[in-house]
């Protein structure tokens, strides 16, 4: 590693397109940093080069802020690694494009990050360079309009940068950072003079920045907590267990307004346990041998549906067909309690195109019957498919129409409720 007193390290930071790499080449004296006119960042990693014109000067060129591929976090990590390897830093050069100067959120983000990275005397090590400044052209504008654009730029942007440094570091009194104007492409005499002054400033700094935070986390403009609940129903043995889990994750919004998310984490779990209705009905039948409580009536319905189901040639298979269809006990009763749940669905779509609707629902009671009613108003019909849902708790169905001319379907599910209502047992983990 070079001796600290013989090398003066300059760090160039700024948005993509400000001309950082061209400025780096101007300082080094040769084309060592890749330059491009594309909108995407040309510099992909933090690169350090020793000046050919002045071996005492070292330049660190960083990838442009607000990188179009969202790699700012990776770039910051690389920059910190190289700075830590050098052990010291003399000058932080904030690069702005004079033809399009903007004190954007990404520039503010970088300044805040650097203030946290170098917690002591940060303001003493900052300089500002406006690139793409054509001195000859601006002199003509000055004479014509009687204005000094360099003074206007200083008055507009320097106070904003000073205020941000003050707010971030809590430094009360410090001098305004020096400002330079250069055209790295033309490299006229005025640009060269400004460059010499910038290098001289770096060499005047007797005490470089050495107090570098080893672990400086990226700070976000906004952190928000998002929560959601997820329900999962499982059949475990003779029981139905419903898990209700609450998940949380963090939404991060950085100073470039890029949004990223942390991982979902389960922060709470509750579960509800109930016996399977089918098992309850079977247990009722066993009890009916010992008393006259009416449990046998529930088992008789169960037995009747089971017999009808066994006669169906498509037993244990999905039912498919066209037109109306019914199977099982398709009537409402008060005792044993059988209730009807009706689902209406209009088929939407475009003419002469296939339209498909799906239905999937879990029922707490036992499905003892179902009906399909079709209403194909133009005389055509569609097809339907339904799973073997009798004496189960799940119904899956699919309805398909070939053309859209007012088709609709009605799905009727007859569900036999428990004769006993078990109290739900909620458990927290």
N, C-alpha and C positions, 0 to 999 in steps of 0.2 A: 504493500500500500504506500502511495506517495506521502511525503511529509506534509503535514497540515499547513505549515507556514509557506510552502512553495506553490500551493495550488489554491485557486479561488474558484469555488463552485457556484455556477449560476443555474437556477431552475426556471424553465420557461413553462408557463401555464396559460391556458386560454381555450376558447371554444374552437371547434373544427372550422377551418376556413379563415382564421385570423392571420395566418402566415407565420406560425411559430417555427415550423421547420425551415422556412426560407430565412427567417431571422437567425436561427441556429447556424445555418450554413454561412451566413454573413459574418457572424462572430468567429466561427471556427476558421473561415478562410478557404473552404473547399466544400464540394457537394457530398456531404456525408449523411445528411438526413434526407430521406425520400420526400419529394414534393409532388403534389397532385392538385389539379383544379376541380376534382370530383367533390360532390357533397359529402361522400363518406370519408371518414377519417383515414388518412394515408398512413400515419404513424400508428402502429398496432401495439407497441410496447414502449416503456420508458427506456430511452437510449442515452448513454453518456459518451461524449467525445472530447478529447483534448484539442485545444485550438492550435492550428498550424502556424498562425501569425504570432501567437503569444502562448508559449507552453505553460505559462502560469494560469491560464484560463481553461476551465472545464465547463462544458455545457450539457445540461440534462434536458432533452426534448421529451415532452410527455404527450400521450395521445390526446386528441381534442375532446373537450367536454361535450356532453350531450351527444355522445356517440350514437349513430343511427341504429346500431345493433344492440344497444343497451348493455355495454360492457364496462360502464364507468366503475363499478365496484372492483372488477378485476384490475383495471388500470390503476386505481388508487393503491391497491395492495402491492403492485409491482413497483410503483413510485416509492412507497415507504420502504420497501426492501432495499432498493438501491441507495436511498438516502442514508439508511442505517448502516450500510456497508461503508459509505464514505465517512461516517462519523461526524461530519460537520458541513455546514452550508453557509454561504456568504450572502447571496442575493436571490430574492424571489422576484422574477420579472412577470408581471401581469400584462399579457399581450392583448391589445384591442385593435380592431380594424378601423382605421380612420375614416374610410369611405362608408362604413356601416357600423359605427360604434354602438354597442348595446350592453348595458349593465344587466344582463339576464339573470334569471334564477340560478342557472348552472354556474355562472361566474361567482355569484354570491355563495353558492353551495361550496365551491372549491376554496374560496377565501375562508369561510367558516371552518372547513375541514383542516386547512393549513394552520389556522389560528389555534386549533385544538392539538394539532400535531407538534407545533412549536410554541409552547405556552409562555415563554419568556421573551420580552422585547421583540415581538414579531414585527411591529411597525417599522423598526429601525432597519429592517432587512428587505424592504419592499421598494420596487421601482416599477414605473408604468411605461410601456412602449406602445406608441401608436404606429402601426405598420401601414404600408400602402400610402405613404405621405409623399406626394410629388412636390418638392420645394419650389421648383420653377413655376409650375402651374399655380400653386397656391399664392406665390408672390404676385402673379398677374391678377388673381382674384382679389387680393388684399388692396392693390392699387385701385382697382375698379370699384369695389364696394366700400373701401375704407374700413375694413374689419380685419381682425386677426383671428383666424379659425383655430390657431393653437391655444389662444387664451380662452376662447369659447369652450374648447374641449376640456381644458383644465378645470374651468369653473363648473362645468356640468358633472364630470365624472370623479374628479379627485375627492370632493367633499362626500360623495356617496360611499366611496371606498373607505375613507377615513372613518365615517360614521359606523360602517359595518364592522371595521376592526375594533373600534371603541366598544361597541355593544358586545362583541364576542370575547374580547380579552379583558375588558374592564380597565384598559389603560386610559388614564385621564388626559395626560399631556404628552403629545409627541408631534414631531414636525410632519408636514405634508410630504408624501413620497415624491421624489423627483420624477419628472416626465420627459420623455424623449420621443422624437418624431423621425421615422426612417422609412426609406423605400428599399427593401432588401433586394429587389430586382434591378433597379437602376444603379444603386450604390453611388449616388452623386456625392459631391464634396460635403454637402450639409449632412447627409445621412452618415457619412464616414465620421464627421466631427461628433455627431450625436453618439455614434458607436464608441468612439474613443472615450467620451465622457462617461458612458455606461460602464466601460471596463475600468476606468479610473476610479469610479465610485466603488466598485467591488473591491478594489485593492486598498481603498481607504478604510474599509471595515476591519478594525483591529481584532474585534472579538466575534468570530462567526457563531452561528447557531449550533450549539452542541447538545442542548437539552431537548432531545427528540423522544417523544413518547414511543415506546416499543409497541404498544397495543392501542391504536387509535381507531375506535369503531366509527363507521360511517354513520353520521347522524341524519335522521330523516325529518322532513318538514312536518309530516303528520304520521302518527301511528294510531290505528283504530282496531278495536276488537270486534270480530264478527262471530256470531254464534248460530248454531242450527241444531235442531233435534232430529234424530233418526230413529225410526221405529222398526224393529225386527221381530217377527213372530216365528217361533220354533215349536215343533212338536217334540217333546222330550218324554219318552216313555208314554204314560197314560195322561200326561199333562200338556197343556198349551201354555208356553211361557212367552210373554211379550216383554221385550227389552226396549226401554226408552232411554237413549243415550244422548247426552248433550255434548256437542263438540264446539271447540273454540279455536280460532286462528287469528293471527295479526295481519292486518293490511298495512303495508308500508308505502307511503308516497314520498318520493325524494324531491329534491329541489329542481329536477328536470321534469317533474310531474309524471315520471315513470312509476307504475304501480307494480309491486311484487307482493307475494303472500308467503306467510310462514306455513308450517305443516299444521293440519288439523290435529288437535289433541282432545281426547275424551276427558272432560272435567267432572262429569257426573253420570251415574247410571242408576236407573230404577227398573224394577221388573215386576210384572203382574203374573201370577200363577193361577191357572184354572184347570180343573179336570176336563178331559175331552168329553164333549157332549155324548158321543156314541158310547163311551165307556160308562157314563152316568146312566144312560138308558138301559144298558145291559145290567148295571147294578140294581136299577129299579126293578127289573124283572126278577132278580134273585130275591129282593125284598118282598115281592108280591106273594111269594109262597108262604110268608109268615103273617101277612096282614092284608087288609082290604083297603089300602090307602089309594089305590088307583094307579100304582106304578105299572101294573100290567097293561093298562091302556097304551102307555107310551111304547112298551115293548111290542105290542101288537102292530102298531103302525110301522115300527122298525122292521118287524118280520114281514109285513105285507109288501113293503117297498123292496125288501131284499129278494122276495120271491119274484116280483115283477122284473126286477133287474136281472135275475138269473135266466129269465125266459128270453131276454133280448139277445139276438144273434151277435150284436156288437158289444156284448158285455166286456168290460175292462178296456174298451177301445173308445176312441173319439167317435161321436155321432156326426155324420155329415148328411146333407141333403138340400132340398129346395122346398119352398112352401111352408105351411104351418106344421108344427110338431109339438107333441107333449109326451111326458114320461113321468111315472111316479104318481104321488098323490098331489093333485093340482086343485086343492080347495082349502079355504081358510077355515080354521076351527078355533074355538075358545078353549076346549079341553079334549084331548091334549092340545096345547097351544101351537097352532100353525099359522104363521103370518106370511103375507105376500109382500115381496119387494119387487117393484116394477121399474124397469129401465127403458126409457125411450131414446131412440137415436135416429136422427135424420142423416141420411147419407149425403155428404156434400162433395162436390167435385165438378169436373167439366164434362160436357157431353162426349159420349163415345170413348170415355176413358175409364179404366178400371178404378173403382173406389173401394177401400178396405177400412173396416173399423174393427178394433179389438176391445175385448172386455176381460178384465182380470180382477177378481175381488175375493177377499177372505171373509167367511161368515162365521160368527161365533157359535151359532146353532147348527143343527144337522140339516143338510139339504135333502128334502124328501120328495121334491118334485120340481119340474121346470117346464115352461112352455115357450115356444117361439111363434110369434105372430108376425107375418110379413104383409106389407101393404105396398104392392108394386102398382102404382096408379096408372101406368101406361100399358099394362098387360104383360110386361116382361117380368122376369123375376131374377133373383140373385141366388147365391149359394151361402150356406152357413155351415159352421163346424163348431161343436161344443164337446168339452171333455166329459169323461165318465164321472159326473159330479154327484150322483146320488149317494147318500150316506157318507158324504165327505163334507169338508168345510171350504173347499176352493172351487170356484167356477171360472173357467177360461172359455171364451167364445170368440169366434171370428166371423164377420159378415162381409160378403163381397158383392158388389153390383158391377155390371158391365157398362151401363150407361147411366147418366144422371137425368132422371125425368120425374123427380119427386118421390123416390123410393124411401122407405123407412122401415124400421123393425121395432118390435117390442119384445123384450126379454123379461119373462116372469120367473122369479125364483120363490119357491115355497120352503120356508125354513121352520123347523120344529125347535122351539125354545126349550131350555132346561126346565124341568118341573121344580127343581131347587135352584135358587140363585145363591151361588157361593159368594161370600164376601171376598173382594179382591185383596190380595196380600201384596202390598208394595214393599219392596226391599231396596235399600240403598247400599251400594257397595262402597 
